[in-house]
Amino acid sequence: MLRKISHAIDTFSMLLGYLAGALLFSIAIMQIAEIIARNFLGTSLPFVWEVGAYFHICAIFLAASFTLRTGGHIRVTLIQQLSPRAFEILSTIVGLAISGYLSLALVRFAMNFAATGRTSGTVNDIPLVYPASAVAFGACLLTLQLVLRLVQTLCRQPEEIDWSHQSVSAE
């Protein structure tokens, strides 16, 4: 049962990681289009910098759970060497507390934007509920991945996987 849940969350995290990569690629394409439009057409694309900023923050949060699961977050290995399992449990609990609080705050933030209908107030007038919801969703998935990591650590299962050498499949 734990493996099936883990597999589903891992697969979803991986898909969101790819989405985050696509968002970053889109930022590059938009900036290239902006440069071409300014230099050759004498005009600007007013949405590029604002949408690029939203895509960037969304990419960071949408990729956070994938980064955690693949061991991409920064660690203090000097402390970890003293007692690896105790360090893993303690750091996961601390991370879970921070991520849980952040998730709750970001969900409330997005809900506030939804309730008030607030927009960016720029030429584009983008409803802020969209980027705020994506960021909140990414934070919630990170919290879920941390819960899974804690359970895996307590059950002595691998906390991280290496997707570069294997395909994601249910075992």
Secondary structure, DSSP 8 states (H G I E B T S, - for coil): -HHHHHHHHHHHHHHHHHHHHHHHHHHHHHHHHHHHIIIIIS---TTHHHHHHHHHHHHHHHHHHHHHHTT-S---HHHHTT-HHHHHHHHHHHHHHHHHHHHHHHHHHHHHHHHHT-B--SSS--BTHHHHHHHHHHHHHHHHHHHHHHHHHHTT--S---TTSS-----
